[in-house]
Amino acid sequence: MNSDRPVISCKNVWKLFGPNPRRYLAGMPKGHSYEDIRADGYIAGVKDVTLDVAKGEMLVIMGLSGSGKSTLVRCFSRLHDITGGTIEIDGQDIMALPEKELIELRRSKMGMVFQSFGLLPHRTVLENVAFPLEMRGQDKHARRARALEVIKLVGLEGREEYFPRELSGGQQQRVGIARSLAIEPDIWFLDEPFSALDPLIRREMQDEFLRLQDMLGKTIVFITHDFDEALRLADRIAIMKDGAVEQCDTPDKIVLNPMTPYVKKFTEEIDKAHVVHANVLAGPINGAAVEGDPIPGHLTIHQLARRLVNDSRDLLPVADKSGTVTGVMERQKALDVLLGDEKNG
């Protein structure tokens, strides 16, 4: 298997809702807008989306309610059949799979967590977590051992015999996460899993989630409508509007270079210094004379604020985590991110 091949590859994908979507898409004029399509009696749940998700990547899909983010993820797992385009999972066209193979793919490779916890109220934490393994036909001892393992992983050790009603909202969400991890999925789909939680518990769950991802290295597609959450969690963010992806990029690049007015609206209130890392502002050395201690490229401009203000060099060497200098950064560029660009007021 080619390790460079994306785990999920989505090319020119459409999902139209209406009386005869395939025939309509085949005859639809090129460049038809979302409003044009709606005027014709159809809804473009997903509109000509092309993107890849790499192995171990966390792609966060965000947008307002009705933007198409949940529809797109349901297309990834073929909970929705697409109207046009192709979706491949590990190089396999999922639209070509017979029902039996599709079910097996979902059971063996995909874990799903939704906003509503969907726990079985009359089963204990242990029984809820073991449930997908029971559906898979795994024997009682093996599924109990695996369930106990993931319960410990999500920090619920000691609560195995509790019922859902005896748990807080954050604990119930951990059970949902443990249940989806029990099957050891390669791909993890999470649809606004923390949005029902209060802000403090939500942040704790984000911390827990980042810890789990650091340990497990799953390929993750995470849906949210919260831009702060997206910035905190994502390797890349895909921002959707009217079924289409407006921009898909790293958090740094989205806040530095929003490509559309819609994306710019999301970034206006964001303190860029908390998001932008030094290595993103660095350019090639190209023979530049750089002296002195390098700036750690993995730190944000906010984390480097004191050093940037006190440093007198115009060009600052930027190093990776091993200490190897990888580029140079103009100090003024970093100060503009930190303090605001004078030209823009």
Disulfide bonds with the S-S distance in Angstrom:
none
